[in-house]
Amino acid sequence: MLALVLTLLTALPVAVNDGAPDAANEAWRRGDAASAISMWEAQLSDPTTSSLERARLCHNLGNAAFHRKDPHEAIAWYTAGLRLDSRRSDTFANLEFARLQVGMDPADDGSLTATFHRAIDWMGASGTSWIAMIGVIGLLLCMGGEAMRGGFGWRAAVVSAICLQPLLWAPKVAHLWSRSEATWMVIEPNGTAGYSEPQRSAATVEHYMPGQILERHDAVGDHVLVSVPGERTSWVREGTLFALRR
């Protein structure tokens, strides 16, 4: 835990861009947090900003949220940043620390399932695609060898390549599955109620916990229709949710 604390404290001065001096970072160092946040948000809304740069901006905005004592929003920013660049170890350390501060379970609890998902996120879309492609190319080579030369060895190679396909395609399928429409996080410290209709006087039919990730289906006024993937929908106040897709 001490390591996480030290990582967070050293990360709070913000992640810097390797390019020219960043005016937003300079504003943050001067203590002008409002100007820094405004500039980071403007950069984030620019469609030409790369995914890696967006991940850096999310990291900084997460630090800013934590600095103003809003750890739930910080958790959402860090989560959004890791969806853009899962290899940012500083962002992941800050995420785990922020979750610890509000009593949430770790994002990585050390289980085999969590380790598998972390590995999938680390490989990203390109890495998992390459693994699947290697499987296809290997199968095609084995089939070509069996067609041209025949024999037990090549037939065994084809069977082995076919059997390996599910294993080699599993990371790609898992990566696609993890990038579902569940891209909205509850940031209300006490969670948020889910209503049967888009009005607060309606019956409460669900309660979503802080940090829970939901799918968004529709919006009416200041209420949005959401659900846990595969479960029933309900209406919640829009201000209690944070969009993870940045």
Secondary structure, 3 states (H helix, E strand, C coil): CHHHHHHHHHHCCCCCCCCCCCHHHHHHHHCCHHHHHHHHHHHHHCCCCCHHHHHHHHHHHHHHHHHCCCHHHHHHHHHHHHHHCCCCHHHHHHHHHHHHHCCCCCCCCCCHHHHHHHHHHHHHHHHHHHHHHHHHHHHHHHHHHHHHHCCHHHHHHHHHHHHHHHHHHHHHHHHHHHCCCEEEEECCCCCEEEECCCCCCCCEEEEECCCCEEEEEEEECCEEEEECCCCCEEEEEHHHEEECCC
